[in-house]
Amino acid sequence: MTVLAAVCIAGVALTLPGPGTDWWAIPLVTVMVAISRLWIVRRYIGGSGILVDWGEAVLIVGLVLLPPAWTVLTAALGTAVAMAWKRFDPVKAWFNVATTIVGVSVAASVMVAIAGSQPDPISWRGALALTAMATISAVVSELACAGAVAFSRGDTYRAVVFDGAGTRTLGLLMNLAIGAMILAVARYAPYLLIVLPPVTWLLIEGFAGRVRTRIERRMWQRLSAATREMSHLDIDAVLRTAIVESAKLFSADVVEVEWKRANGDSVLTRGDAGGKIWQGKPGVYRPEQSAYPVSLMNGSGPSFGELRLCFRSQVRLPEREQLALASLGSALAGTMQNAYVHQQLHDLATQDTMTGLANRACLMAEGNAVLTSGHGTVALLLLDLDHFRQVNDTLGHEAGDELLRVVAGRLRAEAAPGETLARLHGDEFALLMPGQADLRAALAHARARGEALLGALGGGPLVVDGVELSVEATAGFVAAETGGCDMVELLRRADSAMYRAKAGGIQLLEFDAARDTASVDRLALASEMQAALAADDQIVIQLQPSIDLEAGVPLGAEVLVRWRHPRRGLLTPAAFIPDLEHTDLIAPLTRRVFELALGTYRAWLEDGVDAPVAVNLSARSLLDRDLPEEVGRLLAEFDVPPDRLVLEITETAMMSELEVVDEVLTALRELGVRLSLDDFGTGFSSLTSVARVTVDEIKIDRQFVIAMGSSRQAEAVVRMTVGLAQTLGLRAIAEGVETAQQRTELIKLGCHGAQGFFFYPPLDPDEAKTVLAGRGPGHPN
């Protein structure tokens, strides 16, 4: 621009005439240009400003009053005065002056070519020349400023040009209108020039308000889109999205998020609009000249970090962009806290709180994922400590817990990458080993790994509570090709091998299908269930009431199916439902449970007892598109109001074949039945489940309730779940309440209801009716 301006000034010097008799027009036009440069609408692109001013209107007047060369000089001088008045950076000030010289010179040359040096604005040729001149001046200024912004911000030239095209076009039209109005008034009604300034002011302010409204609307639309993009439940994904979207929204060179982990460690995450992310400790060298920080706090809570926009050049962030940044920071804080809570839920759902190893749910999920992958084999080792009960009886349960932690430490030291080491329950541990090419290699690998783990436990005494203990263990192992069975069956086979090893006094034993009597029972299960469904007295239900914690009155009852097996006695669902899930018998069994539950409710109602009944739905049932129609038919048959039936669903079941499950749940909701989210927090997507499905109730899993007294994490999950239920207007029911202390803590946390042996065990229908009527001897403690 400096070179082009120098060329134009040379041309002006060669063609500059004397001031003549109209010399008064020179200071007048200079002042008008300065005012037009000060009276502006500012359009920001990430902190860098492009100005929409009224210079073209003044140029139209100036080129009518003055020769072109003098118009160039007055425009340059007026622009310089405005830049000095606004205290612009010298480089930016000279850039604007040089752009004005070039733009006006080119525009004046075009005007002269069309209509001469001083055109008559009333003639069509003069009007065309002045219009062309104003348009060319505006285009040159726009292209030059857009190039400077694109260069300094690192954006594409095309993006910057088109980002302000609408605003600049409206500004040009306004310039033409104002210039024409000034000339018309000066020629035909000079006495009206006195009222021209306020009229012009109204026009300019109206235009400025329209521009500001459009800019702010676009800003908040983009902010809303950025906030939606941040809606992840993984904190790393949240940070990446926040950094990329913030860099795009505010055209920042770098975006930083400095935040604190749960353990108090500070972390600095930096990145740019291109998605390059770096994470490390705070205090690194920051090369950017200016930074705009905003605290990360959700509502009125304490700040746990800071979001910063960093610019390599000196940038002034307008007030509206600062407000948008504050809103983005607040949204990021809320999203990060949701992600953190989800991570806690995930950790509690997948980790054993005592040892820090994976828990049973995690082992089952990872095992099933590998077994359905179709690649290679999977081996499973099950290990049980010998004489562990003697440690508990002799040294106490605290010493027993410490022993489990020490054992877990030794086993963890032996675990190899790619393996999953888990504590299942009590003193039972498992090692999942995927990745071998064939079955023989998998069995050999499992045997070697079993010997290594047993050797680690027997490699020296363990010190617990100041006492040296010699620990021995027994292990069984099994291997299967992927696709050959599910994780339930693989775990059962390893368990069979381990108990055969204990019975035979062997430390390590491989599963032997020929000696597996449980598989014979499983083969007979289907035919026995068919007979049970044909009989009238084998499939029965018990009901466990839930209690309002504040009032102490029953809220309803959960239906628990039982099988009075002729040979094996009274069986709970865990003994037969997992096997039936893989057969066609699960549908008729579900129908029988509904018939018993709704029939029981109808009998209660006739005796004056109106209490909702809750039925558990299996994963297989949620994939049955005919289920809603069947439930509707049964509700009509037993004349039961839909809202007196509660269907309990687990999040694990909801996450399979989402489209079918959503279709079934939507149809059930349309019937009017109520939905309860069971075992909340034990899966991998609790918050996602609540967001996806409209439920009436959340049931807090018993493992968190039981662990509340000894685990701060478990207490935090219970508190968070109760708070989430209150926020969403749902009822929170705690499962597995067994002590008065647990009941007291739940009341303090604001939990609505509870269920467990502290109140009532599972009862027969008549006993449950007495309790629900509030007149039985088993009234809650």
N, C-alpha and C positions, 0 to 999 in steps of 0.2 A: 504493500500500500504506500510505503514511503517513496519508492521509485516511481509508481504511477502518479502520485501527488506531485512529485518534482517535475515530471513531464508536463502535467496540466498547468502548473504554475508558470512554467516557461512559456506555454502557449498563451496564458493570460497576459504575461508581461509584454508579449509581442503585439497583442491586440487591444491593450488597455487604452481607452480614450481619456481625455481630460474630464474632470468632474462636471463641467458645464453648469448651466443655471439651476439644474435640479439636484444640486449637491446635497440638499436637505434629506433626499431620499436615502443617501448612504447610511447615515447614523440611524434613520428610522428603520430601515430593513435590518441593520445589524442588531438593534435592540429587539425587533420582532423575532429574529432567528434565535437569539439567546433565550427569550421567553418561551418560544416553542420547544426548545431543547430542555428547559426546566420543567415545563408543564407536560408531564409524560404519563403514559401507562406502561408499567414495567412488566414484562413477561419473563419469568425465571425458568431456567432449565437446569435443575440440580444446583442452584446457588449462583449460576452465571446468568447475568441479565441481558436480554435483548429488549431494547426500548421501542415502544410505538409512540412517536412524537408527532408534532404538527408542522414539521419543517417543510413538507411539500406544499402546504397551503401558503406558507410565507413565500416560498420560491415562486409560486404562481404570481403573487403580488409583486415580488421583487423583479421578476423578468419583464413585467409590464412597465414598471417604473424606471428600471436601470438597464444599461447595456449588459450583455451576458458576462463580460469580464469582471465588471464591478459586482455583479450578483455572486460570482464565485468567491470573490474576496470577502464580501460582507457575510456570506454563509459560513466561510471558514472562520472569520473573526468572531461572529456570534456564537458559533459552536465552541470555540476556545474559551470565550467568556463563561459560557454555561459550565464547561468542564472545570474551570478554575473555581467557579462559585460552588460546585458540588464536591470540590476537593478530590477529584478522580486521581487514581494512580497515574503518574506521568505517561507510562507506556499506553495504558488504556485511553487516556485523554488524547494523545497524539494519534492513536489508531482511529478514534472517532473523527478527529479533525481531518485526517488524511482521507478517510472514507467519504466525508462530506465534499472535499475538494474534487475527488475523482467522480463521485456520483453527479454533482451539479455540473461539472465540466462536460461529461458525456451527455447528460440530459440537455444542457444548453446547446450543444453542437447539433443534436437531433432537432431541437426546436428551430434553430436558425436555418437548417436545411429545409424545413417544411414551410416556415412562414416568415423568415427574416429575423433580424436582431430584436425588434420590438413589435411583436404581433398584436393585432387588434383582437382582443378577447371576444368581441361580439361577432366577428366573422367566423364562418365555419372552419376556415383554414387555421385561424388563430386559436380557436377553441381546441381543435385537434392537436395543434402543436403544443399547447400548454398541457393538455391531458397526457400526451405522449411524454413530455418532459417530466411531469410529476411521477408518472408510472416508472419510467426508466430510473429516475433518482431513487425511488423507493426500492426497486428491484436490486440495484447495485448495492445499496445500503444493507438490504436483507441478506443477500448472498455473501457479502463480505463479513458481516457479523456472524452469520451461521457458520462460516468457515472457521472463524476464530474460536467460537464456542466448541465446535466439533474437534478442533485441534487440541484445545486445552483440556477438554473432558474425555477425549479418547472415543467419542461416539462417531457413528458414520455421518458423513456430510448430508446424505439424503434424509436420514432420520431427523436431524435438527432442522433442516429446511422445511420439511413437511409438517413438523410438529407445530410450527407457528404460522402456517400458511393462511389459515382462516382468520386469525386475529389480524395479521398484517394486511390482508385484503380488505377487511372491514375498515381498518385504519386509513388505507389509501382512499377508499370511497369517501370517508369522512373528510379527509384532507381536500379532495376535489370539491366537495360540497361547500366547505368553509371558504376555500379560495374563491370559488365562483360567487358566493354570497358577498364577500368583501368587495370584489370588483364591481358587482352589480349595484351595491349600495353606494359605493364611491362615485359611480358614473351617474346614476339616475336619482338618488336621494341622499346627497352628502350629509344633510342634517341628521340622518338616522345613524351616522357613524357613532354617535354618542351612546346609543343603546346596543351597539354591536358586541362590545366585550361581555356583558352579562348573558346575551343570547349564545355567544360562542362558548362561554363557560358552561351553560346548561347542556349544550350539545356534547361537549367534551366529557363532562362528568357523567352524563348518561351512557356514553360509549364506554367510559372507564368502568362504570359499575357492571355493565354487561360483560365486559372482558373478565373482570375479577370473578363474577359469578360462574362463568364457563370454566375458568382455570381451577377454581375451588371445587366445582363439581367433578371435574376430571381427576383432581388430586384425591378426593375422597373415594371415588370409584376405584382408582388404582390402589389406594390403601386397603379398601375392603377386599379386593382381589388378593392382595398380598397376605392379608390376615387369613383368608380362607386357605391359601396355599400352605400356611404354616401348620395346619391342623393335622399333625402327626402325633403318634404315641411313642415314637422313638426320639430321645432327646438329641441325638446326633443329627437325625433328619430334620428336626425342628430348627436347630442352629444353622444347618446348611441352607435350608429354605429361607430363613430369616435374613441371613447375610446376603444371599443372591438377590432376593426381592428388594431388600433395603437399598442395595447398591444400584439396582435398576430404577427404583422409585425416585431416589434423590440424586442419581448420577454421581454417587460417591466413588472415589478411587478405591478405597478400602473400607470395609465395615468390620468393626471389632465387637465382640461380646465377651465381657469379662464377668465371670460368674463363679459361685462357690458350690462345690459338691456337698453332699450330705455330711461328709467327714470333716468339712471345714476347709479343704484344699481349694485354692483359687485356680481357675483355669482361664486362659485367654484363647479365644477362637477368632481367627482373622480370615477374611476372604474377600473376593471381588465378584463383580457381576458375571464373570465367566465361569464361576464355580470352583476356582482354585481356593482350597481351604487349608489353613495351617493351624495347629493347636499346640499349645505349650504353656509355659508359666508366664504370668504377667511380668512386666518390667523390661520387655525386649525393646530394642531401639525402634522408634517409630519415625520414618522419614517424612511423613506428611506434615505440611505446614499448619493446617488448621483441623480441629476436631470438634464435633458437636455431640456432647454426651447426653444421655437420658437414663434415669435410674430405672431398674427393673423391679417393680413392686406391683403386686396384685391387690387392688383396692387400697385399704389403709394399712396393710401388713408391712413388715420391714423390707427394706431393699436387700436383694441378694445378688446384685450385680449391676452392670452398666452396659448399655448399647451405645456405640460411638460411630458416627459418620466421620470418615477421615478424607481430607482433600489435599492433594499435592500443592495446590496453589491457595492463595488467600481468598476465601469465599465467605460471603455474607448470606446466611440462610434467612429467608424472609419469615415473618411471624407465622404465617399460615403453614409453612413447611415445618417450623418448629413445633406447632401444635400437632401436625400429622405425625411427626417423629415421636412426640410424647404418647400419642394414641397407639402407635406401632409398638413402642416400648411396653405399654401396659398390656397389649394383646400378647406380645412375646412372653411377658412374665407369666400370664395366665396359662399359656400353652406349655411353657417349660415346667410349671408346677404340675399341670395335668400329666405331662410326660414323666415327670419324676415320680408322681404317685403311681402311675401305671408301671413304672420300673420297679417300685417297691412291691406292688401287687405281683408282678411277674416273678420277682425274686422270692417272695414268700410262697408263690404257687409252684415254683420250680426248685426251691432250695429247702433242705432240712434245717430248721432254725437252730437245732442243737449243734450240729457238726459242720454246717456250711456246705455239705455235699448236696448233690442233686437228690430230690425226693422221688417218691413213687410216681407221682403225676408226670414229672419230667422224664423219668426213665421210660414210662409207657408211651409218651408222646414221641420221644426220639426213636424208640424201638420200632413203633408202628411206621414212622416215617421211613426208616431204613428198610423194613420188611416189605413195604409197598413200592420201593424204588425200582425193583427189578434188576438190581446189579449185585452179583456176588452172593455172599453168605453173611449170616449174623450168628455170633456165638454169645451165650449168656452164662455167667458164673454167679451162683448164689452161695453166700458164705454166712455161716451162723456161728457165734461165739459159744464155746462150751462152758458150762457152769456159770453163766453170767448171773443167774438168779442168786447164787450163793454170795456174789459180791454185793448185790443189793441188800440181801438179808443180813450180811455181816457188817458191812461198812456204811450202809445207808444208800438211799437213792441218789443223793448228790455225788457220792463217790462213783456210783454206777454211771451217772451222766458224764462225769469226768473221764471215766474209762472209755466210754464210747467216743469222746472227743479225741483222746490219745490214739485209740485204734484208728479212727478216721484219718488222723494225721499220718500214721504209718502207711495206711493203704493209699492215701493221696500221693505220697512220695513215690509209690510204685506205679501209679497209673500212667499210661502212655498217651501221647497226643492222639486224638481221634476216638478215645475210649470215654465212656460215661460211667463214672463211679457214683453210686447212689446208696443212701440208707433208706431201706424200705419201712421198717418199723422195729421197735425194740432193739435187739442186737443183731439184726439181719441186714447184710449189705449185698449189693449186686454190682457186677461189672459187665457192661455191654460192650461187645467187641465186633464191630463191622469190618468189612473190607477184604476178607480172604477170598481167594479165587474159587475154591471148591470146598466141599464138605469135609473131606479128609484133612485138608490144610487148616480149616477152621477148628476142627476138633483138636488137632495137635497144638495149635496156637492157644486154644482155651486151656488145655491141660498145662502148658508151660506157664501161662499167666497165673493160673491157680496155684501152681507150686511156688511162684514168685511171691504172691500175696501171702500165702500161708507161711512162707519162709520169713517174710518181713515181720509177721506177728510173733513168730517163734525165735526171732533173732536176738532176743535179750529181754530181761524183765521190764515191765512198764511200771513207772512210779506213779501211784495214785494216792493222794492224801497222805503222802509220806510213807506209804507202804509199797514195797516191791511186789508186783504181781506177775506171775507167769501165765500168759494167755495162750490158749489153744483154740482152734476153730475147725469146723467141718464145712466142706464145700461140695456142691454138685454143679455140673456144667452140661450144656447142651448146645448144639449147633443146628441151624436150619438154613435152607436156601430161601432167598427172598421170594415172596409170593406163596410160600408153602404153608404158612400159618400166621396168626396174628400174635401180638405181644402177650395177650392173656394166656394163650396156649403155650408160648415159649417159656413164660415165667412158671407156669404150672409144671412143665416138664423139668425145668431146673430144680424146682422145689421138690418134685418127686425123687430126683437123683440125690439131692442133699439129705432127705430123710432116710432114704435107703442107705446112704453112707453112714449116718448116725446109728441106724439100727445094726449095721454090720461092723461098727467100730473102725471105719475106714475114713481117712482124712479127706480124700478127693475121689470123686466117683463120677463117671459119665452116665448120662441118661440112657436107659435101655428100654426101648419101646415094647419089647417082648414081655417085660416084667412090670409094665405100667397098668395096674388094675384100674386106675382112674379113667383111662381112655375107654375101657369097656363100659363103665358107668355112663360116660358121656354118649356113647353110641346108643345106649338104651334110653337116654333121656327123652328123645323126641317121641318115641312110641309111648313112653310112660306119661308124658304131658298130654298126648292125645286122649289117653284113657282118663286122665285127671279132668280134662275139659268135658268129657262125656259124663263124668260122675257129678253128683250134686254136692258132695261134702269135702272134696280135696282142695279146691281153690277157695280160700277164705280171705277175709280182710280183718285187720286190726286198725285202730285209729288212735293217733297220738294228738291230744289237744295242744293248741298253742294258747298262750296266756297274755293278756294285756298287763304289762309290767307295772303300770301305775295303779290301775283299778283292781288288778288281781282276778279279773273275770275272764272266762274262756272267749277266744276270738273265733275259733273254728277247730277243725281237726284234719290232720293229714292221713290219707288212706295208705296203709302199708299192706301189700299182698303177701300172703303166706301159702305154702303148699304143704298140706298134710300128706306127706309121702307114706305110702303103706309100708315101705321097707326102711326108709331113712329118717322117718320122724318129721317134725315140723321144720320146714326149710324157709330161710329168709331169701329175699330176691337175689342176694349176692351168690347164692348157691346154684341158681338156674337161669336167671335173666341173661347173663353174658353169653351163655351157650345158645339160648333161644334167639338172641339177636340175629344170629346167622341162619335162622330157619324161617319158614312161613308160618310158624305157630305164634309168633309174637303178636300178630294182628288179632287172632281169636282170643288170646290171653288178655290183651288190652281191652277188648270188647267185654270180656267177662268181668274185669275189674271195674269198668264203667258201670255195668249193670248192677254189681254189688254195691258200689258207692252210691249211685243214684237211688237204688232201692232202699238203702239204709236211710238216706236223707228223707225220702218220702215217708218211711215208717216213723222217723223222728217227728216230722212235721205234723203227722196225724196225732201224735201225743203232745203237741204243743211246743216242741223244741225246734227252733229255726236257727241252724248254725251251718255256715259254708263247709263244704268238704273239698279237700285238695287231692288231686290225683297226679302222680308222677308220669310224665311222658318220656319214653325212651327215645334214643337217637333214631331208631328204625321207624318209630311212629311218626316223627316229624318229617319223614320222607314219604309218607303215605298221603297222596293227594285226596284219597277218599275219606280220610279221617274227619275233616270238618262236617261232611254230610252225615257220617255215622254218629258223631256226637250230637248233631242237631236232631237226628231221628230219635236217639235215646232220651234226650231232654224232653222231647214231645211225648214219648211213650210213657215216661215216669212222671210227667207233668211237673218238672222241676224248673224254676226260673233260671235262666242262663247265668245270672250274676251270683248264684249260690254255688256254682261250680268253679273251682280254681284249678288251673292246669299248671303244674310245676315243671319247668324246663331248665336244663343245664346249659351253660354257655358253650361247653364242649360240643354238645349235640347241635347247637345252633350254628356252629362254624363249619359244618359239613354241607356241601351242595347248597350254598346260600340262596340261590334262586328258588329252589323247591321249598326250602324251609320258610323263607319269607312269604311265599304264596300260601302255605298251610297256616302259618301264624296269622296272616292277614284275614284269612277266611274264618279262623276261630274267633278273632277279635270281633268280626262282623256279626257273629252269632250272639255276642254279648257276654261270653264267658270271661273270667278274669285270668290274667297271666302272672305267674310268680317266677322270678329268676332264682333258681336254686343253686346252692354251693357257690355263691358269689365270691370271686377272687381266686378260685382254685384253677381256673383255666388261664389262657394267655391273652385274653381280649375282653376283660370284664367291662371296661368303659365303652369299648366299641359295641358290645352287646346291648348295653343300656341305651346308647345312642341310636341303634338300629331298630330296636323293637320296643313298642309301647307296652310297658308292664305296669302292674299295680302294686307289686311287692318285690322286695329284695330279701333273700334269705342268706344271712351271714354264715359261712361254712363253720362247722363245729371245730375244725382245727385251729381257727383264729380265736374262737371263744375260749377254748381250753387253754391256749397258750397265752392269753391276755396277762395273767398274773406274773409270768416269767419272761415274756418277750415284749420289749418296747415296740418292735416292728409290728407284732400281732395286734397290740393295743392301738397302734396308729392306723392299721388297716380297718379295724372295727370302727374307730372314731370317724375315719374318712368315709366309710360305707354309710354310717348313720347320717353323717352330714350330707352326703350325696343324695340319700333318700329324702331327707327333709327339703333339700333344695328343689328336687324334682317333684315334690308332693307325693312321694311313695311311702309305703309302710315298710319298715325294716324289722325283720324277725330274726332273732339269734337262735341258732340251732345248737344242740348239745350242751345246754346249761345243766350243770351237775352240782353246783355249790351255791350257798347263799352269797358268798363273796362275788361270784360271777354275776349273780342277779343284781347286787348292789352297784357294781361297776357299770353294768349295762344301763341301769336307771340313771346314773350320773351322766352317762354319755348321751342320754336322750333317746335310747332305743325304744321303739313302740311296743314290741312283743317278743316273746321267747318261747322256746320249746325244748324239752329235755327231761331227763329222769328226775331232776330236782322237783319238777312239777308233777308230771305223770309219765309212766311208761306207756308203751303201746297197749291199748285196751280193746277188749271185745266190744262189738257195737252197743250192747245193752249197757255195759259199764261206761262207755263213752257218752251215751245219751244221758246217764245220770249226772256225769260231771258237767256236761254242757248245759244241763238244766240248772246247774248251780246248787244241787241239793244232795250231792254224794259225799261219802266219807273221805274220798280222795281229793277234797277241795285243796287248792294250791297252798303251799306253805306261806 
